[in-house]
Amino acid sequence: MSKVKKVVLAYSGGLDTSVIVPWLKNNYQCEIICMCANLGQDEELNGLEAKALASGASKCYIEDLREEFITQYIYPTIRAGAIYERKYLLGTSFARPLIAKRQVEIAEMEGADAVSHGATGKGNDQVRFELTYQALNPKLRVIAPWREWTIRSREDALAYALEFNVPVTATEKSIYSRDRNIWHLSHEGGMLEDPWLEPERAMFQISVDPQDAPPEPEYVEIEFQKGIPKKINGVAIGPISLLTQLNKIGGKHGIGRIDLVENRLVGMKSHGVYETPGGTILMEAHQALEQLCLDKQVFHYKELVAHQYAELVYNGQWFTPLREALDAFVEVTQRYVTGIARLKLYKGQVTLVGRKSPYSLYREDYATFGEEDVYNQQDAEGFIKLFGLPMKVAAMLNLEGVRRGQHDEPDYSKFKRD
């Protein structure tokens, strides 16, 4: 393999990335620097640096990126209203560009000439990592071990770890492949490979079964300023604490479970189950305020933007001019999305029960049937006639027998020039 001096590896401390460290050293004879991003995955980070060093790395960065993750990736996506294929709230999709961005920054700081990741060769994550590398520093070489090595199973990886004295404690594989951060927890594999089977109760980890949720509903109020959540039940709270608290509240009521067969970027379908309790609450609350604060044209056009935004985030195109341009549009739409949404949480359901905003475009006095200066009911007659004019013309032509078929053209010889 061609010469590499120093590589920065996206490192989790799991079996795959632990094995990648000696594999890189054995196959590329290079220095390895590990980088672990704390995105709120709630895994034990203590001892991770020692484990990386024992595996053969020269250095290990453990980066707390939770606040940046929330404010610079999650919040923009909430404001955009981006949901992939009607359900998926993009928890893994927008985490990868942040990890890759920090990898590139460390590589530049350390004088590395390569970056590496543990994503497989048949999933979306390899694209998300590598598009970010290309966007931020295309001179860095990319090493993707899953596309190169002969390891094909967990047993192979454990044998490799044993051969090269990699400190790995896990010997049994969970039947599920999971990805967790402060926004969500995803599940794939195992019995989920058959989309006909109902997911087992024991699979879920951050939300209770709705049947076991409290017998009484809980009400929660979320206050936004310019589309950004700032308070829970009237109490100002920072981004990390806000999402942590909403995850706890939502999880207690079984909120945010979705089951989706999605279309991967690489061309195949996959079946996944996601738990996003706090995120589901925030999305519902934000949408409620937009109902009040956005006019019809902006509201409808923003739905198109939300779809495009979700596509590019899912496809790993975070660092693109299009995403920046869409953010500029979204920023304008959020100028008046300020107010409070009240939600009822009960047995897995989030129900909007109230919203208010100082910038609300809904006015009860305008919407009533009473005669007001702002709306004269007699004006509706002319509006309806003009609005329906194309339909009226078509009907008149049909009645007069002029239109014999969908594609008949007029006889222009009958028309004379003045």
Steps between C-alpha positions, in 0.01 A plus 500: 500500500624847415675699768303684765678685780221580743127428506217634717241231572137561602509280810219372720686238702277223372630181349526623141688823562717333765612246241548768236784654705742204470373424149602850386839462666558156348390591150608862467787516752372841610436692819137485616321776688154413630215750531187418697205741483270525799160570344304384802517130419490425872780247471788475741778731381721449803801288412449548127828683455692223677326240285589685178864527606510132597362414156791677335394865461751773581235741626125516563281809492170475689288792383180620668306622197150481649423871504634555149302196385177642639537865407670468161348177365183403687347846537548597133331175400207564735460852362506362147237241592710229336363146531624224270233286334223636727639351822878497554631794703856458365677420827791310348505700176602836645732350763749367248592834336582647841726206593671517161546876528679463832712221352616733224579775751710262712673364189601852402611575855707181523641512150329175401471403136207259532169442678316175565156380612335172596193524275420197289506495123124451462356779713436874499761600758799444272351762266433748781853473635672518167295782347594707804869416456477603135320824581737610776840362393511295180877456535455257788514135402198293607550148637184291536607163647165329438560547127853357521546240769410133509319518835139402433350408836514577869685174552764614250534831683532333841766267364692797359471682833633196684791460257616858547418538870220753452314551832147393406265381772190428290468144382131480414332706235172678552259383235439867416721764344443823688599864476433733790542869570314767695240527221408136438570129521478287185463123471573285195570133434391196695130426471451840335634350180148362457270805477196282569610426857400727785806639685546334837435703813849437639664668200399853603733676739403865547120486478251287689238295323198732459287235672717537809508882494336694785118479510469878513613744228775752558496852360815678389551852366788582265592862438683599181681816398548536124450129454745393772374329818592696810272397787317200639194579711611861534853421619794610284738212438816435298502280187648186656277509807195586290533199274601270787191603696266459203647155429423400856146639491425359157659163571286460811187527284625283213528795262698499175507138384496451124533194278623574149610318185714773349678550172875515557714723286704203377195350330359239736218515750558448870268446794565704812326589824575834662441647843497881500293612801625855555540568130143395425371744762713785363397441139131497591532817707694683229249407231221626721653847521563512126128444448442828683790709380561420131280631221353256249756547221803467729347208689430304181833578337683407817353150472689462172817629661456258793488207260815615317677571829424150629630343178834678508552435872420131456735484202792648693502833314514721807799705388356616170398840362143371467470431873637848576253653256209309652612612846486860381140449388410324825660781703259752345200274567591471868514873578154493659478136613493601864249378753386204708358162401319283753499125446333205668705181531306181547563134417741560211312794352590870483189713466515873439253665736597867484726758340548873525733760355534878507549473122197280435330564166185337628248759617168382634336832420613468137390139469145540635197534276424845637519805274838661556705760319765243416261259329180577312312182419357655182854516358502120489260491205742669259793301634321169444403596144859589408650205683267260320517669159717229333256230612204707382649556153574127461147408603345752257702361210390146587136605516518673162657193343810686390736264681449158347812350655780573735743589222280671235632834383288800396444567130707814465353569152184624670683783665552821302755766568365851566 
